[in-house]
């Protein structure tokens, strides 16, 4: 299974084997290059952790834990996790800030914890096969076990062509689930006393928007903008913490240009930038990217050419990386761009991913808001929309799947892209505004060529 994920972690491998338990890690070294080998343990080695991703506030967490008497033997961000577990148990998850998929084994409690970051940037798949629970960062790892039958999930595939994404927890593979963002699994294996195995999924965080009229600080636009700038600058600074050089994608749009400008403000103009040149004048962003770089005072972008024939040639690799059909051909260009980043010897790039999702920039959000005015017409409102969504095959009823709130400040009728069983019943699933597919595919496409993306806009401190 670990060998199937070599492309995700080419630098090192590590294993933990106990009766009835095996953990494996493939490491892409970014923080703590010399001493961050996994698994990572607490002081008495009773707690073991394998970890994919990065904790952005690990420096502050480390100092807090040291003040509480914990001892550290590495410089790696992973090491804060077992110590946080010692102090907070399952409350640890809500204290983690970053992009991550984590497996933690507590020997004393005989308990396994699996958790995924709040926005689902890092993937984590799992399946139950008889008496075994298997998990991996990619479905390839599960299939490599030889224990998972390879069968299509027709409803998962249908989600691709209904919603242009596979938002989870269902996947395109029967019996394989994608752990919901902001959730963790608590697994207690069966024991010799006759107790059966227990697997429980819980939410530690959910996205929310205020009701119209209840927005915080909405009466003072200048203060709101200043606060946003402060938080965004802090988010970029935290993502620049690495023991390897950090680059930046640059399209010339507002999102990536703003991230690059803040990064250059913090680190100077020596950051490598990368962009795609599309051989269609109406789609090409090279001129805009070059203009942004000159205005910011950054280095000229490193260019990856992308032609029509490249989209077709790259598609099989894209499907291999995404493990699902991908409708947006821009993802093929992103996959090639990540290959260019790798060829330049870089492991980490900043991105503007998440801005359109969180700040409602996509045109279909605006169309959805206009559709909301149908609520004012008898017989054409949310009830009929609810019925149409319920026919798509989601397990929840129409109100559970969508919610109905014409007074919401960011109302949207496409709520079926969110959770099918929200933690807070009876409330609209407002996390549906945040498309999980773009960031997930971005990260997995980059890791196909040995790298990591970090989005300063996909962070709970900036976004709520």
Secondary structure, 3 states (H helix, E strand, C coil): CCHHHHHHCECEEEEEEECCEEEEEEECCCCCCCCCCCCEECCCCCEEEEEEEEECCHHHHHHHHHHCCCCCCCCCCCHHHHHHHHHHHHHHHHHCCEEEEEEEEECCCCEEEEEECCCCCCCCEEEEECCEEEEECCHHHHHCCCCCCCCECHHHHHHHHHHCCCCCCECCECCCEECCCCEEEEEECCCCCCCCCEEEEEECCCCCCCECCCCCCCCCHHHHHHHHHHHHHHHHHHHCCCCCCEEEECCCCHHHHHHHHHHHHHHCCCCCEEEEEECCCCCCCHHHHHHHHHHHCCCCCEEEEECHHHHHHHHHHHHHHHCCCCCCCHHHHHHHHHHHHHHCCCCEEEECCCHHHHCCCCHHHHHHHHHHHHHHCCCCCHHHHHHHHHCCCCCCCHHHHHCCCCCECCCCCCHHHCCCCCCCCCCCCHHHHCCHHHHHHHHHHHHHCCCEEEECCCCHHHHC
